[in-house]
Amino acid sequence: MFHNKQNESMLSTFVLPISLVCLFALSALVLTFLGSESYKHIKANYDDTSEATVAVSYLSTKVRQNNRENAITVVHRADGDRLEILENIGDKAYRTVIYCQDGALYESTFSDGQPGGLEANAMRVADLDALRVRAEGSRLLNFEVTGKNGTVHTFSQSVVGADSQEAGDAQ
């Protein structure tokens, strides 16, 4: 009889607390694993949305900065739309081309007429799948930005004057 009480005492003072600690550790591991999967999913969605938001903000700012007559041209090409901005500084003309290629939005600024200027001066702005720009008349630009997750962000920007060209018409 004394032996049974000793076993019960050992069970209640040693085995039961150890079992509870192990159960707590297992629960913590399972919750950590589930939480990390949720975090990865949330982080991926945030990154995709963030890149598209950066692109929308960037495009909107560029149009506002260069909103003057005959400065903005939308060029429609087989490989995607391009936004071209012509700026005169002193006696030199500079062209800025904003386009989407290989899953990223790029900006390239070079002297107007400089051969190879587009490729030589390209700077990555954001990760995007596609950029579409449409000029409605000469006073409104409609943008459609497609993020890496396929989400499409649209916005319109009022302009003083914009031109629209097909690729064959471009200079």
C-alpha positions in Angstrom: 0.0 0.0 0.0 2.8 2.4 0.8 4.3 1.5 -2.6 1.1 2.6 -4.5 1.0 6.0 -2.7 4.6 6.5 -3.7 3.8 5.7 -7.3 0.8 8.1 -7.3 3.0 10.8 -5.7 5.6 10.3 -8.3 3.0 10.4 -11.1 1.5 13.6 -9.8 4.7 15.4 -9.0 6.8 14.3 -12.0 5.0 12.7 -15.0 1.9 15.0 -15.1 3.9 18.3 -15.1 6.3 16.9 -17.7 3.4 15.8 -19.9 1.8 19.2 -19.6 5.1 20.9 -20.6 5.5 18.6 -23.6 1.9 19.3 -24.6 2.5 23.0 -24.3 5.7 22.8 -26.4 3.9 20.8 -29.1 1.1 23.3 -29.2 3.5 26.2 -29.4 5.3 24.5 -32.4 2.1 23.9 -34.2 0.9 27.4 -33.7 4.3 28.8 -34.8 4.2 26.8 -38.0 0.6 27.8 -38.8 1.4 31.4 -38.0 4.5 31.5 -40.2 2.5 30.2 -43.2 0.0 32.9 -42.7 2.7 35.5 -42.3 4.4 34.4 -45.6 1.1 34.7 -47.4 0.3 38.1 -46.0 3.9 39.3 -46.7 3.7 38.1 -50.3 0.4 39.9 -50.8 1.8 43.1 -49.2 4.9 43.0 -51.4 2.9 42.7 -54.6 0.5 45.4 -53.6 3.4 47.6 -52.4 5.2 47.4 -55.7 2.0 48.2 -57.7 1.3 51.1 -55.3 4.9 52.4 -55.8 4.4 52.3 -59.6 1.0 54.1 -59.4 2.5 56.8 -57.3 5.6 57.1 -59.4 3.6 57.4 -62.7 1.2 59.9 -61.2 4.1 62.1 -59.9 5.9 62.0 -63.2 2.8 63.1 -65.1 2.2 65.9 -62.6 5.8 67.1 -62.8 5.7 67.3 -66.6 2.2 68.4 -67.1 2.6 71.0 -69.9 1.6 71.3 -73.5 3.3 68.8 -75.9 5.4 67.2 -73.2 3.7 63.9 -72.8 3.2 61.2 -75.5 1.7 57.8 -75.1 3.3 55.3 -77.6 1.5 52.0 -78.2 3.9 49.2 -79.2 3.5 45.5 -79.7 5.5 44.8 -76.5 3.5 47.3 -74.4 2.6 50.9 -73.9 5.2 53.6 -73.2 4.9 57.0 -71.6 7.3 59.4 -73.2 8.1 62.8 -71.7 10.0 65.5 -73.6 11.7 68.1 -71.6 13.8 71.1 -72.8 16.6 72.2 -70.5 18.5 75.2 -71.9 19.1 74.4 -75.6 19.0 70.6 -75.1 16.0 68.3 -75.4 15.8 65.2 -73.1 13.4 62.3 -73.5 12.2 60.2 -70.6 10.6 56.9 -71.5 8.7 54.9 -68.9 7.8 51.3 -69.9 7.2 47.8 -68.6 9.6 45.0 -69.7 10.5 41.6 -68.3 8.3 42.0 -65.3 9.5 45.4 -64.2 8.7 49.1 -64.7 11.7 51.0 -66.1 12.5 54.7 -66.6 15.2 55.8 -69.1 16.2 59.4 -69.6 18.6 60.4 -72.4 19.3 63.2 -74.9 16.6 63.3 -77.5 17.8 61.5 -80.6 20.7 59.7 -78.7 21.0 56.2 -80.3 20.8 53.4 -77.8 19.8 55.8 -75.0 16.8 53.8 -73.9 18.7 50.6 -73.1 21.8 52.4 -71.8 20.0 54.5 -69.2 17.3 52.1 -68.0 16.6 52.3 -64.3 14.2 49.8 -62.6 11.4 51.4 -60.7 9.1 48.6 -59.5 8.2 45.0 -60.2 5.1 44.9 -62.5 3.6 42.5 -65.0 2.1 45.1 -67.3 1.5 48.8 -67.9 -1.3 50.1 -70.2 -1.7 53.8 -70.9 -4.5 55.3 -72.9 -5.0 58.9 -73.9 -8.6 60.0 -74.0 -8.5 63.0 -76.1 -5.6 65.3 -75.2 -6.7 66.0 -71.6 -6.9 62.7 -69.8 -4.5 59.7 -69.4 -5.9 56.4 -68.2 -3.4 54.0 -66.5 -3.8 50.3 -65.9 -1.0 48.8 -63.7 -0.9 45.0 -63.3 1.0 43.8 -60.2 2.9 40.6 -59.9 -0.1 38.9 -58.2 -2.3 39.8 -61.1 -4.1 42.6 -59.3 -5.0 45.5 -61.6 -4.8 49.1 -60.3 -6.3 51.8 -62.5 -6.2 55.5 -62.2 -6.7 58.6 -64.4 -4.6 61.7 -64.6 -5.7 65.0 -66.1 -3.1 66.7 -68.3 -2.7 70.0 -70.1 -2.1 68.2 -73.4 -1.0 64.7 -74.3 -0.4 62.9 -77.7 -1.0 59.3 -78.5 1.0 57.4 -81.2 1.3 53.9 -82.6 4.9 52.5 -82.6 5.3 53.1 -86.3 4.4 56.8 -85.9 7.0 57.4 -83.2 10.0 59.4 -84.1 
